[in-house]
Amino acid sequence: MVLYTPGNTSGYPSEKVKSGIRFYFLGGAEEVGNVGCIIEDNTGTRLLIDYGMAPTRPPRYPSESPPVSDAIITHSHIDHIGMAPWLVGAHGTKLHGTELTAKVSEIMWRDTYKVSSIEKYPLSWDKRDLDLALDSWETHKIGESFNIGEWNCKFHLAGHMPGAVMVEINTPSARILWTGDIDTRNSPNVIGASPISCDILCLEGTYGARIHPNRSDEEQRFVERIKEVVNRGGVALVPAFASGRGQDILRILKRDAPHLNVHFDGMGTRLTKDWLLFPEYNNNFKELMKTWKWVKRVYGKSDRKKALNADVIVTTSGMLDGGPALWYLNRLNSNKSNAILLTGYQAEGSGGRLLLDKGQLSIYGQMTKINLEVNQYALSNHADGPSLVKFAKDCSPKEIILFHAPVEGISSLKDRLDGEFKVFLPENNKPLFLNL
Ligand SMILES: [Zn+2]
C-alpha cells in the first residue's frame, strides 16, 4: 500500500546540504522502474527527476517525495511519470518535460487510473490531481536553456523513444548529466543519444549485463519469422508496448514487408496520434506518416473481428498482462498455424514470462494452455553493457552514479568502469554525497 501523508511520511533528510551535491533516490536505485531522485546542493536548489511507478503486479511505488517546487520528467513511460500527479496534488510541483512528453502524459495517467480502478491497486493520486498535473507542465525544446533555482538545465535527445531526454544540469560546482533511459543506437523512430561532457554522470543500467544482438540482424530475423507464419496461412500476433516498441515494429514491417496486411490495436493507436503532432521528435516523420496511413488501425469491436483475418496484429500489452492482446490470443489459440512474436523483456510475474516458462497464461482469470509457437526478439530501446561503457567514457566524467538496473546489471557495469572513474551505487532512501 502506498498512502502518503504529505510531509509526514517522507524519510527525506531535514538537514540542509553544507557542501557538495546530495543525491537521494526515492526509487530506481538498485532496481528497474519507479524512478525518482532528489538532487540538492548548498544553494538550497532542490530538483526531483522523474517520479514513476513500476507497472508490475502489484505495482511498485517510490518513497514519498519531500516538498519540491520543480520536477523534470525525462520521458512518458509509466516507470518515470506514473506518480507525478501526486507531486502536483500534494506539493504544487511544476513539471518540466518536452512538449511530446507533456502531451502523451494525459493518455498514460488516464490509463494508469483506469487500470488501478479495474485491478483494485492502490493509487495515491486521484482524478483531481491528474487534472492539476495536466496544467502544471512547463515544456522545453531540445537544447533550450532554463533555470531551476540556482541551476541551469538543458535537454538532450536520449534515443530511447520520441520525446525522451537526457538532462544536463549546471550547478555552481558541477555539470551533471542524467541519462534517463537511453539508447545510443539509431532505432526505427529515433536517432541514438550522443555523449555530453560532464563532471557527474548519472547512468541508467537496465541492460548493463547484456550484449544486444546486432539491431538490423534482429529486425531481419523478426521479419523472416513473420513471413514464415503468414506463408503457412497463420496470423502473427505481436504483443508490443504502446509507447515506442509498437511504432518501431510497424516501421520495420512497412519497410521490409509492405505487402502484408498489418493491423494495429490498443493504446498505441492513441499515442501515435500524439506523436504525429510533434514531427521534430521523430527521425523520419514522413515515413511515420506513411506507416500510419498504411497500417489498418483498430478502433472498435467490428474492426477487431476483421483483424482476426490479418497477416499481422500488433497490439498491447507488450507483456501479455491485459489489453487487446489477450482477446486476440484467446481466439487465435485454436489454430496452430498462428504464432506469437514477443518483442521485448517479459518481467517476472507477467503473462509473457509465464508463457515462455510454462506455455500457459491467465486469460480473463482462467489459466489457459497456449498451443502456439512463441518466439522472442531483442528489439530493446536501451543501450547494452558495451554501449553504456563507451558512452560513459565519451562523456569523460569524474564520477558516475549507476541506477535503474537490476543488481547483476549494475555490478557488471561497475566492474567495467571502476578504476577509470569513481563509481557509486546508490541505495534507495539513503543520501549519497558527491564532492568534486
Ligand atoms: Zn523508458
Residues whose N, C-alpha, C, O or C-beta is under 5 A from the ligand:
A	BS01	ZN	H77 D181
